[in-house]
């Protein structure tokens, strides 16, 4: 019953499961029979149906974006592309059956009404058995298959569950870029966290008004102990575990909801110490910076431990515990080392990691000296912003009021914020929409959400780009911002290449579980970043691209200006 509830996205502890069983078990036989389960689920189904409209609005937007000629309909190939963006991969035969069933006027294409009807109708409304079968495959791919979940988790220790941060990302909530996007203030005149200069607002040189930090701290992960690992008879630890991640996020305990953005740190792992996660100097995503400007007494910093498992071509993000740190404990005036316990469950439903769930297999002398009563813990180091360089302190104060960011990307985010200020706060003669479209303002969040791009970009910026600069160039903010803009434009094109395999339905999706795709992505990113430092567009021209949507057709990749709608995107311009 516990696993069935998890498969249906119900986040319950074992104690809550027992209470639910007591509530619905009318004949008191300790079991949940079908009619009892039905009575329990009916209210939840109603809640789910109320959320469908929001999801359908996202689908409508994808239809409009794929209709690049603004004709009001999609051809079969375009329907397939929308499905791919929704992470739906159907065989050509099933796709043809679906389109034929949904094409009421038999013109070989789907208008918006036919397309939306296809996604919302029931399987018994199809005229053929093939159509109903294809529709069930569509629903299975779109919603996620509870049976696939049960197949992987049914025999797992109870410390393991589906990742709660992955669930947020797939709903496009609490993305890495969530706090980057400018929000209009209550008066509707300026922005909440992009403030005008404190001096002359008419100045052509925009200098942001920087808010002081309530918390401005660097968090360096050191080591985690006694972290549960999937049992050997369920997961091949050598081949099926493809990544280990610690995901940072903020949680409001008073309102039981996640707030702000998320941030990922990868972990190293030694098979001789299976229950330990290590964060040495080779981990480029460690440390992270936490910035907060307002007191939030009910908030905690949450760190989710995620094991990524790949089996039969499918990737599952498996949560094997989490730690939570009070914000008050992150306020420090000097460098300190701390540790915190790791728990099972989620911040909403906290549970205890059982000793038998750790399942570490140690051989030889390590088996003799291992701790037979291990306590799952995370060790980390705090370093206040006052001990950082002046350049780092300035970059932190230019962050949004609330943000978690990998330190290697700190300067990149800083220049994006300054670019936002220049574009959004620049004095205008009227409130008329400007006659240009700035690609950085609209496309950087997509780049920032993809971990493969940002890890490579952050490493390139720190280890290759800045090391080659002269002292004058390092102090020339206009020069650095111009280079940031050039790199950002090129990286958006990189994610649009066919070989990159960007998935709109999974904006934070990494290719680390697929080594061939991951290597291809890294090569593409490196080529486009290197191209940013050279004249010409040799790299841009050597790739093929997915069809650009209407929004993307409005700007040139190297010049921010509006194009006529009839003009195709020309990489030679």
TAFEN-V791168 format. One record per backbone hydrogen bond with DSSP energy under -0.5 kcal/mol. CO is the residue of the C=O (numbers start at 1). NH is the residue of the N-H. Records with the same first field share a line. If there is no record, write none. Layout:
# TAFEN-V791168
CO->NH, NH
This chain:
# TAFEN-V791168
1->5
2->6
3->7
4->8
5->10
6->9
9->11
10->12
13->17
14->18
15->19
16->20
17->21
18->22
19->23
20->24
21->25
24->26
25->28
31->33
33->37
34->38
35->39
36->40
37->41
38->42
41->45
42->46
43->47
44->48
45->49
46->50
47->51
48->51, 52
49->52, 53
51->55
52->56
53->57
54->58
55->59
56->60
57->61
58->62
59->63
60->64
61->65
62->66
63->67
66->68
67->70
72->112
74->110
75->78, 79
76->80
77->81
78->82
79->83
80->84
81->85
82->86
83->88
84->87
85->505
87->89
88->90
91->95
92->96
93->97
94->98
95->99
96->100
97->101
98->102
99->103
102->104
103->106
108->76
110->74
111->115
112->116
113->117
114->118
115->119
116->120
117->120, 121
122->125
123->126
128->132
129->133
130->134
131->135
132->136
133->137
134->138
135->139
136->140
137->141
138->142
139->143
140->144
144->146
145->149
146->150
147->151
148->152
149->153
150->154
153->156
157->160
161->319
163->167
164->168
165->169
166->170
167->171
168->171, 173
169->172
175->178
177->180, 181
183->192
185->188
190->185
193->195
194->191
195->209
199->201
200->203
204->206
205->207
208->210
215->292
216->385
217->219, 290
218->220, 383
219->221, 287, 288
220->381
222->279
223->379
224->277
225->377
231->234, 235
235->237
236->240, 241
240->242, 310
243->308
244->267
245->247, 306
246->248, 265
247->304
248->263
249->302
250->259
251->253, 300
252->256, 257
257->252
259->250
263->248
265->246
268->278
270->273
271->274
273->276
275->227
277->224
278->268
280->283
282->284
283->286
287->407
288->219
289->405
290->217
291->403
292->214, 215
296->299
298->253
299->327
300->251, 302
301->325
302->249
303->323
304->247, 306
305->320
306->245, 308
307->309, 318
308->242, 243
309->311, 316
311->314
314->311
316->309, 318
317->163, 319
318->307
319->161
320->228
321->305
322->343
323->303
325->301
326->329
327->330
328->331
330->332
336->382
338->380
340->378
343->322
344->351
349->346
351->344
352->354
354->357
355->358, 359
357->229
358->229
360->362
363->366
364->367, 368
365->369
366->370
370->372
371->374
374->376
376->342
377->225
378->340
379->222, 223
380->338
381->220
382->336
383->218
384->387
385->388
389->393
390->394
391->395
392->396
393->397
394->398
396->399
397->211
401->293
403->291
405->289
406->409
407->410
409->413
410->414
411->415
412->416
413->417
414->418
415->419
416->420
417->421
418->422
419->423
420->424
421->425
435->562
436->438
437->439
438->442
439->443
440->444
443->446, 447
444->448
445->449
446->450
447->450
449->451
450->454
451->455
452->456
453->457
454->458
455->459
456->460
457->461
458->462
459->463
460->464, 465
461->466
464->468
465->468
466->469
470->474
471->475
473->476
475->477
476->480
477->481
478->482
479->483
480->484
481->485
482->486
483->487
484->488
485->489
486->490
487->491
488->492
489->493
490->494
491->495
492->496
493->496
494->497
495->502
496->546
497->500, 501
502->504
503->506
504->507
506->509
511->514, 518
513->515
514->518
515->519
516->520
517->521
518->522
519->523
520->524
521->525
522->526
523->527
524->528
525->529
526->530
527->531
528->532
529->533
530->533
531->534
537->541
538->542
539->542
540->543
544->498
549->553
551->554
552->555
559->556, 561
564->567
566->568
568->570
569->571
570->573
